[in-house]
Amino acid sequence: MDESMRYDLPDLRLVAAIADSGSLTRAADLVHLAPSSASHRLTQFETALGVPLFARHARGLTPTMAGESLLRHARQVFAQLEQMHADLAPYASGVASQVTVFANTNAINCFLPEDLGDFLRERPQIRVSLEEQPSPAIIQAVAAGQVEIGVVAAEAGLGGLETRPYRRDRLILAVPAGHPLAGRGAAAFADVLGEPFVCLHAGSAIHTFMMNHAARLGGRLDVRIQVRSFNAVCRMVAAGVGIGMVPRSSVVAVDGIKTVEISDAWAPRDLQLCVRSRAALAPAAAALFDHLAEKGGAQAPTAGA
């Protein structure tokens, strides 16, 4: 990296304003600069970068390829700044503490909304930061002390962490009612790799999980469409778009869907809470951990998997 290069927020905001408005004059007004000052800042910025960020036309300015690239990064910077402000604002208004939770797709979509809602209604001074991650990444983050509480699918590799059972669940196949699989009680994942799939979006924990298991079998999924929720997966399956893999707890009552058990050993996806040490948790995190364990019907903590 060129140590002499500096990216100032006012310059980034000016570039974004120009791209949004298509006009240097309107952009200058949006960022509270005189047009001559805005023009000078843009010229200096482009000179420092060594590339033009905008093409000048009679009708205004349009981003160059370099400008589009800069804009993508700039908007990510703005979003991260807004998130930073959102994370810090509660402390200024008297929030007692914040708890960070990593959870897999299943937990976030099927169980945590209601359970966290109950907890937060009773404790208005606590904030929870919830992030979706695959179970292996969650285990690693909890073990490294980067996150206080994890919610993962039960699996090997939890040694050294303190766990409590949270919820019982299982991955199943959702298939259209008229599909040849609809009459079968169970099927192996290897037997359906050639089917068109309705999947959650790339980057979701369950999408990563499915892709990894397909790769281990020496195949790849035929992803016909990607959607944002298990409900949407079920509705697309009912419409005949393809088949889906979803947790049993997420299956909605949609006409035209049949469920088929997955016979693979990894299909049971019972969820567990995990922490480095229950005794070492801050009071707010300990209260949330106990609340979730109680919701799951747990009795006592256990060490390991």
N, C-alpha and C positions, 0 to 999 in steps of 0.2 A: 504493500500500500504506500502511496506517496504521502509522506508525513506532512508535506507542505499543503496538502489539500484540506480545506475546511468547508464543511457544509453548514451554512447558517439557516436556522428555521425561517427567518424572514424571506430569504432567497427561495427556499422550497415553497413557501406559501405563495409567493409571487408567481412562480412557475405554474403552480396548480391553478391559481386564479386566472392566469392568461389562458391556460388550456380550457378551463371551464367556460370562460366568457368569449374567447376568440378575439379579444381586443386588449391591447396594452392600456388604453385609456380606462376602459371599464375595470380591468384588473387592478390598476393603480388605485382607483376609487375603493375597490373592495378591501384592499390591504392598507388603506389610509396613507398613500404616498402621492406626491405630485407626479404627473406623467413623466416629467423630465427625470426625476429621481428613479422612478421605476425602470425607465429605459436605460439609465446608467447602470443600475444594479444588474439588470439582465445582461447587458453587454459585458460587464466585468465577470459575471458568473460564467458565461459562455467562453470567455477568454481563458479563465482559470481552468475550465474543464477541457478546453481544446476542441470542442465540437459545438456546432449550432444546435440549439434546443428547439428552435421554431423556424419554420419557413415563412418568410414575409410575403404576403399577397396584398393586392389592392383591397380585398374584403376583410383583411385581418391577418391573424397568425394561426398557424396549425403546427402541432408538434411534429418534429422529425422522429425518426426511429430512436435516436438517442434520447430525445425528449420524452417519448413514450416510456422508454426504459426507466428514466429518472422518475417519471410520474408514478410508476408502479411502486417503486421503493419509497418515494415521498409519502404516498398515501398510506403505506404500511407504517411509516414513522408516525404519521398523524394519528392513526388508529391506536398504536402502542402508547402514545402520549395520553390520549383520551382514556385508555384503560388504566394508565398510571394514576391519572387524576381521580378516576372512579374508585380505585383501590385505596387511595390516600384520603379522599374526602370524608369517609365515615369516621376516621380517627379525629378529624377536626370538629366533628359534630357530637363527640362524646361516646363513640362506639367503644365498648370494653375490649373487644378482641376480634380477630379474624381467624378462621380455620380453613386450611387448604385441603381439599379432597380430590383425589384422582379416582375415577371409576370407569369401568368398561361400558360399552354401548348398552348392553342388556340392563345393567343397574340404572343407568341414567334414563333410559326410555321407559322402563317398566316399574321401578320401585322407588327410586330416590325422590321424585317430585313430591309425592304425598308425604313420605317420611321426613324429608327436609322441611316441607311446609309446616308440619306439626311442630317440629323443633323450633323453627324460627318465629312462629307466631307466639310461642311461649317465652322467647328470649329476644326481644327487639333490639338489644344492644350488641348482638353478635352478628357478624357477617360471615358467609361461607363462600369461598372461591371453589367452584366445581369445574373440573376439566376432564374431558373424555380422553382415555388412553388405552392401548392394548394392555392386557393383564401383565405380560412380562415387563413392560416399561413401568407399570405401576409398582410392581414388586421392587424393581431396581431403585425407583425414586424414593419409596418408603425406606428401604434399607440404607440409602445414602443420606437420609434425613432431609431430603428436599421437599417432602410433603408429609403432613401429619397422619392422614388416614387414607388408606386405599381400599377400594372395593373391587375384588377380582374374582374370576372364575376359579374354583378349586382346582388345583393342579400341583404337580411336584415343583420344587424350587422355592418353597416358602420357609425353608429352614432358617432359624434365627429370628424370625418375626413372630410376634404374638398375634394370634388370630381368634376370631369368633365366627361361627356360622351366621350368615345373614339371610339368604333366601334360597329355596330349592327351585331349580329350573332345568330345562333341557332344550337343546336345539332340535328342531324338527323341520321337515320339508313341508312347505305349503304348495299345493299343486292344483291346477284347475280341475273341476269336478269330472270333466270328460277325459282327463289325461290317463294314459295307460298305467301310470304309477298309482292312480287314485284307488285302485282296488287292492293294492299291496299293503300289508301291515308294516313292513319295514324295508329299507333299502340302504345299501352301503354308499358312502359318498363317491367312491370310485365308479359306481355304476351310473351316476347321473352327471358326470363331468361333461358329457357331450350335449346336455340339455341347455337351452337358452335360459339364463338366470336374470331375475330381477334382484338387484343388490342395493344396499345402502351406498351412499356416496363414497368415493375413494377417500381414504384418510380416516374413515370411521374404524373403530376397533374391530368390529365384526367383519368388515370388508377385508382388513389386513389378515385376520384370522383365516378367512375362507381362502384367500389367495395363497397364503403360506401352506395350507393343507393340500390345496390342489397341486402346488409345486412339488411337495413331498411325494405325491403320487405320480409325478412325472407328467402332469397335464396342466392345463390352464382353463379357467372358467370362460365360458362364452357369455359375457355380460351384455345383455341386450339393452338394458336401461338401468340407470341409477337414480334412486330417489332419496328423500331426506328422512323418512320415518318408517317404522315397521308397519304402521297402518297403511301407508302408501304402497309398501311391498305387497301386502295382502290384497289391496284393491287392484293392483296391476296383475297379480296372479289370477284373480277372479275374472279379469277381462281377457285372460288367455295370452298375456304377453310372454309369460315364461313361468318358471318355478322359482321359489324363494326359500332361503334358509333363515328361519327366525326362531327366537325363543318361544316355547309353548305359551308363556305368560303374555306374550304380545299379540297372539292370534286374535283377531277381531271377528265378530259375528258378521261375516260377509257371505252372501249367497254365492255359490259357485266355487267354494274352496273346500278341499279335502286336505287333511294332514296325514303325513307318513312319518313313522319313526325313522331315525337315522341309527343304523346298527353299529357305527364306529364307537370305539371305546371313549372317545372324547366328547360324544354327544351330551352326556350329562354335564350341565354347566352350573352346578350349585355355587352360589356366591358366598364369598367370605370377606369379612372385614380384616384388615391387617394394619398393624402399627409396629414400630420398633419396640416400644414398651408402654403398656397402658399406664403404669405408675409414673412414667416420666412425662406424660402429656400435660400440656397447660390445661387449666380448669375448663376452658371453653371446649377444647378438643376432646378432653376426657368426657365431658357431658354429652357431646355429640356421639362419640364412640359408644357410650353406654345406651344412649337413646336408640341408635340404629341396631345395636345388638338386641335390645329389648323388643324392637319391632320385628326382628327376625326370630324371636323366640329363643335366643341363646340364654344359657344359664351361667356359664363361667368361662373365662379365657383359657385358651390352650396354647402351648408353645409349639411352633412348627406347623407343618401342613396337616 
